[in-house]
Amino acid sequence: METEKKLEILGAAAKYDVCASTCGPVINSRGRDTIGSVTRSGICHSFTQDGRCVSLLKVLLTNTCKNNCQYCVNRRSNDFQRTEFESEELAHLFIEMYKRNYVEGLFLSSGVKNSTAHTMQKMIETVEILRFKYRYIGYIHLKMLPGTSEDLVNRAAELSDRLSINLECPNPDRLQLIAKEKDFKKDLIKPITHAQHALRAGKLKSGITTQFVVGAAKESDSEILFTSNWLYKQRDLRRAYFSAYIPLDTETPPPLIREHRLYQSDFLMRFYGFELKDFIFEANGNLNLKYDPKFVYAVKNRDKFPVEINKAPFENLLKVPGIGPTAARRIYRARKEYRFTQNSELKNLGVVMKRAAPFLLINGRKAGEFYEQISLGEHCAGFAA
């Protein structure tokens, strides 16, 4: 099979690994002769912390897999065209694309052909060719396969900027429902632990990430957030990604808003100082779909609001809907020399006053009232592990 055809197949197959903002499918209603859709070519856009957009070649080494995971399009029982790159072939393809300024980095994943060790060695060989033969020193994100051994993790960490492994489910019981071949602790958590040791040894400057498939095993949002929080605190995880389950048959998919609410909660834990106990869940353990988790927290904790904008500690400002970390820092700096008296002053600093006003006092005066009737129900409860 020609290399171009392999890229079309294996680039499209890699879209289910979430690592960036544009790795999801793009619906094109304007015809085939258009530009801007990156999913067919296997190129996705990722964003650095300073806001710079980076184009990555996101591709599988092979879509052949010995596992039969229920949620995965590349599962063993699925009937479709299988192919694979040779290590030298993929390395040469990438470096040619890099020289032409098509891409700036590589995201390499794979199905498990023959065994984890066999496939990981071929993936590592690809990266070695890039690093030593082509002297490429740019960004590489390498996906660890389930059950990757410590020595292979260490070698991958020496060559890569970021390592990741997809947990898919938040705990062993859920994983057994959709991926019976995998052992949650041995095959998934253990490689993360090996990667953590490499991270603490000064490798992996871009850290460790993971992905959850939302709704595949009927897990709750509380289960997912419990596990992601544990990974942040105990395994030095850089970031968790959430991908709404796409059924491969007639099964009803979960609402996409669940994925969005999980990302919002994840940001609250990483940047806003929220703890697990701060989240409010429905009776089924899921987040409220109508309102974002920060707003739900504020409504269910009315005894803590409104806060005085001229006196509230920084951590309390971050709990106010409509105030993000940037606006909170601006307020904190400005009030050292200035006292706020009007809503417009906060708006100029980036506060979304339509959301924040009901929860603020400005110089002792209420900034605003609720603009709609809020009814969350008595069945909402705080986090319970």
C-alpha positions in Angstrom: 0.0 0.0 0.0 1.3 3.5 -0.8 2.4 5.7 2.0 -0.2 8.4 1.1 -3.0 5.9 1.4 -1.7 4.6 4.7 -1.6 8.2 6.0 -5.2 8.7 5.0 -6.3 5.6 6.9 -4.1 5.8 10.0 -4.5 9.6 10.3 -8.3 9.3 10.3 -8.1 6.4 12.8 -6.1 8.6 15.2 -8.9 11.2 15.6 -10.3 9.2 18.6 -7.1 10.0 20.6 -7.8 13.5 22.1 -4.7 15.6 22.5 -5.8 19.0 21.1 -8.6 21.4 20.3 -9.3 20.2 16.7 -9.0 16.5 16.9 -12.7 16.0 16.8 -14.6 15.4 13.5 -15.4 18.4 11.4 -18.7 18.5 9.6 -18.2 20.0 6.2 -21.4 21.2 4.5 -19.6 23.3 1.9 -18.4 20.6 -0.5 -15.1 18.7 -0.9 -13.1 21.5 -2.6 -12.5 23.5 0.5 -9.6 24.2 2.9 -9.3 24.3 6.7 -10.5 20.8 7.7 -7.6 19.0 9.3 -9.1 15.7 10.2 -8.7 13.9 6.9 -5.0 14.5 6.7 -4.2 13.5 10.3 -3.1 17.0 11.2 -4.6 18.6 14.4 -4.0 21.9 16.2 -2.8 22.1 19.7 -2.3 25.2 21.8 0.6 26.0 24.1 0.2 27.8 27.5 1.1 31.1 25.9 -1.6 30.7 23.3 0.6 29.7 20.3 -1.1 27.3 17.9 1.0 24.2 17.0 0.2 21.8 14.1 0.7 18.1 14.9 0.8 15.1 12.7 -1.5 12.8 14.7 -1.3 9.3 13.4 -1.3 5.6 14.4 1.6 3.3 13.7 -1.0 0.6 13.0 -4.7 0.2 13.3 -4.3 -3.6 13.8 -5.1 -4.5 17.4 -5.3 -7.8 19.3 -7.7 -6.3 21.9 -11.5 -6.1 21.5 -12.4 -3.1 23.5 -16.1 -2.3 23.1 -15.7 1.4 22.6 -12.8 1.3 20.1 -13.3 1.5 16.3 -10.0 -0.4 15.9 -11.1 -3.4 18.0 -10.2 -6.9 16.8 -13.8 -7.8 15.8 -14.4 -4.8 13.7 -14.2 -5.5 10.0 -12.3 -2.8 8.1 -9.1 -2.2 6.2 -6.0 -2.7 8.3 -2.5 -1.3 7.6 0.6 -0.2 9.3 3.7 2.0 8.8 7.2 0.8 9.0 9.3 2.8 11.4 11.6 4.3 8.8 8.6 5.0 6.5 6.7 7.0 9.1 9.8 8.9 10.3 10.6 9.9 6.7 7.0 10.9 6.0 7.0 13.1 9.1 10.3 14.8 8.5 9.3 15.6 4.9 6.1 17.2 6.2 8.1 19.1 8.8 10.5 20.4 6.2 7.6 21.7 4.1 6.2 23.4 7.2 3.0 21.3 7.2 3.5 20.3 10.8 5.5 21.3 13.9 5.3 18.2 16.0 4.2 14.5 16.1 1.5 12.7 18.1 2.1 9.0 17.7 -0.3 6.3 18.9 -1.1 2.8 17.8 -3.2 -0.3 18.1 -1.6 -3.3 19.8 -0.2 -5.7 17.1 1.2 -9.0 18.3 2.0 -7.6 21.8 2.5 -4.4 23.7 6.3 -4.8 23.8 6.5 -5.5 20.0 4.4 -2.4 19.1 6.0 -0.1 21.6 9.5 -1.0 20.4 8.4 -0.1 16.8 7.0 3.2 18.0 10.2 4.0 20.0 12.2 3.0 16.9 10.3 5.6 14.9 11.1 8.3 17.4 14.8 7.2 17.6 15.1 7.5 13.8 13.7 11.0 14.0 15.9 12.1 16.9 19.2 10.5 15.8 19.1 10.0 12.0 17.1 13.1 11.1 18.3 15.1 14.1 14.8 16.3 14.8 14.6 18.1 18.2 11.0 19.3 18.1 7.8 18.2 20.0 6.9 14.5 20.2 3.9 13.1 22.1 4.1 9.4 22.4 1.1 7.2 23.5 2.0 4.4 25.9 0.1 1.2 25.2 -1.6 -0.8 28.0 0.9 -2.8 29.9 4.0 -1.0 28.7 7.0 -2.1 30.8 9.2 0.1 32.9 12.2 0.0 30.7 10.2 0.9 27.6 8.5 3.8 29.5 11.9 5.1 30.5 13.2 4.9 26.9 10.1 6.6 25.6 10.5 9.3 28.3 14.1 10.0 27.2 13.0 10.5 23.6 9.6 12.3 24.0 8.3 15.6 25.3 5.0 14.1 26.6 3.7 10.6 27.4 0.1 9.6 27.8 -2.0 6.5 28.3 -5.8 6.3 27.9 -7.5 5.1 31.1 -10.9 5.3 29.3 -12.7 4.3 32.5 -12.3 5.7 36.0 -12.0 2.4 37.9 -11.4 -1.4 37.5 -15.1 -2.3 37.7 -16.1 0.0 34.9 -13.2 -1.0 32.7 -14.2 -4.7 32.9 -17.5 -3.9 31.4 -16.0 -2.7 28.1 -12.4 -3.9 28.0 -12.1 -7.3 29.6 -8.5 -7.9 28.3 -7.1 -5.0 30.3 -6.2 -4.9 34.0 -6.8 -1.3 35.3 -4.0 -1.2 37.9 -1.4 -3.4 36.1 -1.9 -2.3 32.5 -2.9 1.4 33.0 -2.0 2.8 36.3 1.4 1.1 36.5 2.7 2.7 33.3 1.6 6.1 34.5 3.6 5.5 37.7 6.7 4.6 35.7 6.2 7.8 33.7 5.8 9.8 36.9 9.2 8.5 38.0 10.7 9.7 34.7 9.0 13.0 35.1 10.5 13.6 38.5 13.9 12.6 37.1 13.7 15.6 34.9 12.4 14.1 31.7 9.0 14.8 29.9 9.0 18.6 30.0 5.4 18.5 28.7 4.2 16.1 31.3 1.8 13.2 31.4 -1.8 13.1 30.1 -4.7 10.7 29.9 -8.1 10.3 28.4 -11.6 9.1 29.6 -14.3 7.9 27.2 -17.4 9.5 28.7 -20.5 7.3 28.9 -19.0 4.1 27.5 -19.3 2.1 30.7 -22.2 4.0 32.2 -19.9 5.6 34.7 -20.9 8.8 36.6 -19.2 12.2 36.4 -18.3 11.9 40.1 -16.4 8.7 39.4 -14.4 10.4 36.6 -13.6 13.5 38.6 -12.6 11.4 41.6 -10.0 9.5 39.5 -8.7 12.5 37.6 -8.3 14.4 40.9 -6.3 11.5 42.3 -4.1 11.4 39.2 -3.4 15.1 39.5 -2.5 14.8 43.2 -0.8 11.4 43.3 0.6 10.8 39.8 1.5 14.4 38.7 -0.9 14.3 35.8 -0.6 17.4 33.6 -4.1 17.1 32.1 -7.1 14.8 31.7 -9.0 14.8 28.4 -12.7 13.7 28.1 -14.2 12.3 24.9 -17.9 11.6 24.6 -18.6 8.0 23.7 -19.5 7.4 20.1 -21.5 4.2 19.8 -20.5 1.8 17.1 -24.0 0.4 16.8 -27.6 1.6 17.6 -26.8 2.4 21.2 -27.9 5.9 22.3 -24.8 8.2 22.8 -24.4 10.3 26.0 -25.2 14.0 25.6 -22.2 16.0 24.4 -22.8 18.6 27.1 -21.5 16.0 29.7 -18.1 16.2 28.1 -18.3 20.0 28.3 -19.3 20.0 32.0 -16.4 17.7 32.8 -13.9 20.0 31.1 -15.4 22.9 33.0 -15.0 21.0 36.3 -11.4 20.0 35.3 -10.5 23.6 34.8 -12.0 24.5 38.1 -9.8 22.0 39.9 -6.7 23.0 38.0 -7.0 26.8 37.9 -9.7 27.9 40.3 -8.8 26.1 43.5 -11.9 23.9 43.6 -11.8 20.7 45.6 -13.9 17.6 45.0 -16.2 18.5 47.9 -17.1 21.7 46.1 -18.9 20.0 43.2 -22.6 19.5 43.3 -24.0 16.3 41.6 -27.4 15.1 40.7 -28.8 11.9 42.2 -27.2 9.8 39.4 -23.8 11.2 40.2 -23.6 13.4 37.2 -23.1 17.1 36.9 -26.0 19.4 36.2 -26.4 19.7 32.5 -28.3 23.0 32.4 -25.9 25.1 34.5 -22.1 25.1 34.7 -20.6 23.6 37.9 -19.2 26.9 39.1 -22.7 28.6 39.0 -24.3 25.5 40.6 -21.8 25.8 43.5 -22.5 29.4 44.0 -26.3 28.9 44.0 -26.1 26.0 46.5 -23.8 27.9 48.8 -25.7 31.1 49.1 -24.4 31.5 52.7 -21.0 32.3 51.2 -22.2 35.0 48.9 -22.3 37.8 48.0 -18.6 38.6 48.6 -17.3 42.2 48.9 -15.1 42.8 45.9 -12.9 45.2 47.8 -12.1 42.8 50.6 -12.6 39.2 49.5 -9.5 37.0 49.5 -8.1 35.9 46.1 -9.3 32.3 46.5 -12.9 33.6 47.2 -12.8 35.8 44.1 -12.1 32.7 42.0 -15.3 31.0 43.3 -17.5 33.8 41.9 -19.2 33.0 38.6 -18.0 35.3 35.9 -14.6 35.9 37.5 -11.7 33.9 36.0 -8.1 33.8 37.1 -7.0 36.7 34.9 -9.8 39.0 36.1 -9.2 37.9 39.8 -5.5 38.9 39.5 -6.4 42.2 38.0 -8.9 43.0 40.8 -6.4 41.9 43.4 -3.7 44.1 42.1 -5.9 47.1 41.4 -7.6 47.3 44.8 -4.2 47.8 46.5 -4.4 51.4 45.3 -8.0 51.8 44.3 -11.5 51.1 45.8 -14.2 49.8 43.4 -17.6 51.6 43.4 -19.3 50.7 40.1 -20.1 47.7 38.0 -18.5 49.2 34.9 -15.1 49.2 36.7 -15.2 45.4 37.1 -16.5 44.9 33.6 -13.4 46.8 32.3 -11.2 44.3 34.1 -12.8 41.3 32.4 -15.5 40.3 34.8 -18.6 39.0 33.2 -21.1 41.1 35.2 -24.2 39.3 33.9 -23.0 36.2 35.7 -21.1 37.7 38.6 -23.4 40.5 39.8 -25.8 38.4 41.9 -22.8 37.2 43.9 -21.0 40.5 44.5 -21.1 43.5 46.8 -19.4 46.6 45.5 -18.5 48.9 48.3 -21.3 47.4 50.4 -23.9 47.7 47.7 -25.4 44.7 45.9 -24.1 44.5 42.3 -27.2 42.9 40.9 -30.0 40.4 41.3 -30.7 37.0 39.7 -31.9 37.5 36.1 -33.8 34.2 36.0 -35.5 31.8 38.4 -33.0 29.1 39.5 -34.3 25.7 40.5 -31.7 23.0 41.1 -33.8 20.7 43.2 -33.3 19.1 46.5 -31.7 16.0 45.0 -28.4 17.8 44.3 -25.7 16.9 46.7 -22.0 17.6 47.3 -19.3 15.1 46.3 -19.3 11.8 48.0 -16.4 9.4 47.2 
